[in-house]
């Protein structure tokens, strides 16, 4: 079965589209995670393909669904955290012998495809719909939610996985050297000028609103504290280390005012969810979590990187699209799990949302209040990518678990978890979800 990238029509990227036509009619019921690792150890059983199959099977088991009853599969085929399989390097014989191959020998090793998954999971014999949501887990979630709502599938698996090979981030080309000259230091080291651009935006934010970098420390402490309560996360599994304000303020600069701890840690991991119709969800093992709406940002910047004004305009626009599609307002949001791969743009997300009444320029002061899971203003109870490792899916898992009441020691207690928002990655160029404990 071939799978194509999702068409633009599956994403709600414009204002004025009104209430999402499938509001409350699609639900998440199952979650599956693989173990995490800092880098691939070269063994077939820990390859990105193997951990993906494990996550999928765990999601199926969690939902209590007969695999043969699943008729849809959506995944992001891109799995790299920045390290690519070197051109010309042969695929290890152990990998070739361990899995059923597709026409592309890198499937299951340096990328994923729906045909590879289906070849290696024969129990998914009923899948008739398969599509790629290329970008990240949120993109795949939007596609799956829309597909179930549109009737293209009634029980759909959603998958995102990451590989991480030995070597430096963005390895290859100029990035493989000991130093990077000129503009290459901006463009090649990170693949895109994201860290540099975020640092510029944050510097302008501090200048405009009279803030300081060290005001981020409570956010950092909170993120890692929550992440250490997330048993599926990298830091909880391998390095149960807290971040203190002293740690944060002493970290070396990467692109001032972005320091080392403002950047998340690339890891290997996979996660899968099972989506189905609201009617079917009521008969499955876990409590349904309903999708009220989704929205996307596809805004292009005028230059190499966005200005602060562009970012603020776009996050406010994204919030309007989210609230319009879900039929809610900012006052209805119980907690937020917006993306944080670079910590210095998390405040752009929540200010754009108007979370807890925030206006632009107020988030860093807000971080000085009680933003813990026990307080009235919970910020990122998942711990996000800073607290759990770079995957871009902890936020969604946490929203589902919180609304199901099974987030364990991470369960928010300062508010009643009823409606949550999550998504990313970027303030400009991301996808976002609204989740609810009830169909609305």
Secondary structure, DSSP 8 states (H G I E B T S, - for coil): ---EE--GGGS--STT--S-TTTTTEEEEEEEE---BSS--S-GGGSHHHHHHHHHHHHHHHHT--GGG--EEEE--B-BSS----TT----HHHHHHS---SSTTBTTTB--HHHHHHH-TT-TT--EEEE--SSHHHHHHHHHHHHHHTS-SEEEEEEEEB--SS-TT-SGGGGSS---TTHHHHTSSSSSHHHHHHHHHHHHHHHHT--GGGGHHHHHHHHHHHTT-TTSHHHHH------HHHHHHS-EEETTEEGGGB--B-BEEEEEEEEEHHHHTTSSS--EEEEEEEE-----SSSS--HHHHHHHHHHHHHHHHHHHT--GGG--EEEE--SBGGGHHHHHHHHTGGG--TT-HHHHTTS--STTSSS-B-TT-HHHHH-B-S-HHHHHHHHHHHT--GGG---SS---EEEEEEE-SSSEEEEEEESS--
